[in-house]
Amino acid sequence: MTLRNALVGALVGALAVASLAACGTTTPSSDNGKIQVVASTNVWGSVVKAVGGDAVEVKALLDDPSADPHSYESKPADAALVKDAKLVVFNGGGYDDFFAKLITSDATKKIEAFPLREHSHEGETESAAPDADGHDHSVNEHVWYDLHTVRAVAEAAANELGALAPDKKTTFESNTQQFTAALEELEKKVEGAGTGKKVAATEPIAHYLVDETGAADATPEAFSKAIEEESDVPAAALAEMNRLVEGKQVNVLVNNTQTENQVTKQLVEKAKAAGVPVVAVTETLPEGVTSYLDWMSKQVDALSQALKA
């Protein structure tokens, strides 16, 4: 019995050592060996997914098309996801401050889109002409509608993912080249499509895309500010917007369907009644859509066609 017990004990011990060795060398099954990426919204998550492909597992804290990103409050589970991520991606520029606060480790690789915008336009002359009221709307945090910035984020993702998985670096670079080539095609579609025309917007989230068309933004600044801050629209600003739409003083009304309220709904109804084309835009990918290019292509086509109508 003593010899038998000794043999059993030796076998159990050997299995335990083997098990510990396996745990030390095998990637946890929870991530399936993929690079764990957490993004503030599914927009930036989809950009990283386009670059990383099957090598990444991307989780977005905001992927509900009915949610208002401006009022999102993070949860304890969000903090845990960010803590365990190998790479985090967020917008910055004051748009998703909740996410920046979740990043507690300097060791976590991160990509912040907003600062990349200036770099992506280095050497270029910004069109950013004052709008019809003489206001300059050139500074805007919604940089996922700036195709140059999206390209910069994709390139940054390729670099960071390549550092995490050097054996897949070539694949990441190839994916990025394909992605940016598609972005360039979108730029060609939209560039100059609105030259000599005017656009009004219920909220300035697609500002950079509109700017790329060459169209003038006729939206009263007080209207845009009130809608973004979720405060009452000044009577004068509302009257001016109604005049622009009902009098067909603008060629297109761009409507953020994700943060609609009674004021914007009525404005959309007035635009349709007056025969002014309404182009719907969103802040995150719609339900069932996982590709940034699919989503943006539909919006680019809708805006270009409306401006040319």
C-alpha positions, 0 to 999 in steps of 0.5 A, spaced: 500 500 500 505 504 501 508 503 494 502 504 491 500 510 495 507 513 493 506 511 485 499 515 485 502 521 489 508 521 484 503 521 478 499 526 481 505 531 482 507 530 475 500 532 472 500 538 477 507 540 474 505 539 467 498 543 468 502 549 471 507 549 465 501 549 460 498 555 464 504 558 463 505 557 456 498 557 453 494 563 452 487 563 456 481 560 453 477 566 454 481 570 449 482 565 444 489 567 443 487 573 440 489 580 441 484 583 446 482 590 444 477 595 447 474 601 444 470 607 446 465 606 440 464 601 435 466 606 430 473 606 432 472 598 434 471 597 427 477 601 424 481 596 428 478 590 426 479 592 419 486 592 420 487 586 425 482 582 422 482 575 425 488 576 430 484 581 434 478 581 438 474 587 439 469 590 444 466 596 444 463 600 450 458 603 446 455 599 440 447 601 442 445 605 436 439 608 440 444 610 445 447 617 446 454 617 447 454 624 450 451 622 456 454 615 457 456 613 464 461 607 465 460 601 469 465 597 473 465 591 468 467 597 463 473 598 467 475 591 468 475 590 460 479 596 459 484 594 465 485 587 461 486 590 454 492 589 450 490 595 446 485 601 447 482 606 442 478 612 443 476 618 440 478 624 445 477 631 444 472 631 450 467 626 446 468 620 450 472 623 457 469 617 460 473 612 457 480 616 458 478 615 465 478 608 465 485 607 463 489 606 469 496 603 467 501 607 463 503 600 460 496 599 456 497 601 449 493 606 447 490 610 440 487 617 441 484 619 435 483 626 436 490 628 436 492 624 430 487 629 426 492 635 426 498 630 424 494 627 419 493 634 416 500 636 416 502 640 410 495 641 408 491 648 408 484 647 411 478 649 407 475 651 414 472 657 411 467 661 416 460 659 415 454 663 412 454 667 419 461 668 419 463 663 424 468 658 424 466 651 425 473 648 424 474 645 431 470 639 432 471 633 436 467 628 431 473 626 427 471 619 425 467 623 419 474 626 417 477 620 413 484 623 413 484 622 421 481 615 420 486 613 416 491 615 421 488 611 426 488 605 422 496 606 421 497 607 428 493 601 429 497 597 425 503 599 428 501 598 435 498 591 433 505 589 430 508 591 436 504 586 440 504 580 434 510 581 430 509 575 426 503 578 424 505 585 422 505 584 415 498 582 415 496 588 419 500 592 414 496 589 408 490 590 411 491 597 412 493 598 405 486 595 403 482 599 408 486 606 406 485 605 399 477 604 400 478 611 404 481 614 398 475 612 394 470 615 398 474 621 398 474 622 391 466 621 391 465 626 396 470 631 394 467 638 391 460 635 391 457 641 394 461 646 391 457 653 391 451 649 395 449 650 403 448 645 408 444 645 415 445 640 420 441 638 426 448 637 430 455 638 427 457 631 427 458 630 420 462 637 419 468 634 416 465 630 411 460 636 409 467 640 409 470 635 404 464 637 399 466 644 399 459 646 401 458 652 406 455 650 413 449 655 414 447 652 421 446 658 426 452 657 431 447 658 437 442 652 434 448 647 434 451 649 441 444 648 444 443 642 441 449 639 443 449 641 450 442 639 450 439 646 452 433 650 449 434 653 442 434 660 443 428 663 439 432 667 434 436 661 432 430 656 431 427 662 427 433 662 423 433 655 422 426 654 420 427 660 415 433 656 412 429 650 411 422 652 409 425 657 404 429 652 401 435 657 403 439 650 404 440 644 399 441 639 404 439 638 411 443 633 415 440 630 421 443 626 427 438 620 428 441 618 434 440 624 438 433 626 436 429 631 440 422 634 438 426 640 435 430 636 430 424 632 429 420 638 427 425 641 423 426 634 419 418 634 417 419 641 415 425 640 410 421 634 407 415 638 406 419 644 403 422 639 398 429 639 402 433 633 402 434 630 409 441 626 410 441 621 416 447 620 420 449 617 426 454 617 431 455 609 432 454 604 427 447 602 426 445 595 428 447 589 424 453 593 421 460 591 423 464 595 417 466 602 418 467 602 410 460 599 409 457 604 414 461 610 411 460 609 404 452 609 405 453 616 408 457 618 403 453 616 397 447 619 400 450 626 402 453 626 395 447 624 391 443 629 395 448 635 394 448 633 386 440 633 386 
